[in-house]
Amino acid sequence: MAADALTAAAGVSGQELLHRLREGTARWVRRERERLRVDAGAPELNRCLAGGWPAGKVGEVVGAPSSGRTTAAVAAVAAATRRGEMAAWVEAGDAFDPPSAAAAGVDLQRVLWVRVQGAEGAVRAAEIVLEA
């Protein structure tokens, strides 16, 4: 039922939507950019991301509760901070737990943690972080 709603919203058939998604993904994979490999036992994640998260880019992790989205995001931030990079964690929920993140290898001295209310606040906070 969700797929029907998605194809109706896109104004195309399911087959056409799938074709467009595959083409978009293929173009994204071919782009040359530095990749941030996630070391925390996530070869499938690195493979799906064409070798890792695009370094220096904004990333959003979405999914159902208990789908592993926080674990994936923490692994990416840990990989970035291990490389000596800074990271910003902008959240509208309450998923970031600093002690757990530190135990997973995140250097908390290199993380800006921004907690906001709602999706609009998260977008605005991300814009402010990017402007800085």
Number of C-alpha atoms within 10 A of each C-alpha: 5 7 10 11 10 14 16 12 9 12 11 13 13 15 10 13 16 13 12 13 12 12 12 11 14 12 10 12 14 9 9 8 11 12 15 19 22 23 14 16 9 14 14 12 17 17 12 12 17 18 17 20 23 16 14 14 8 11 12 9 10 11 9 7 8 8 10 13 16 18 17 16 19 24 21 23 27 27 22 23 18 14 10 11 15 16 21 16 18 20 21 16 12 8 11 18 10 15 10 11 19 14 10 16 16 23 21 17 10 17 18 13 14 15 17 17 10 11 12 11 15 19 15 13 20 18 11 10 14 11 7 6
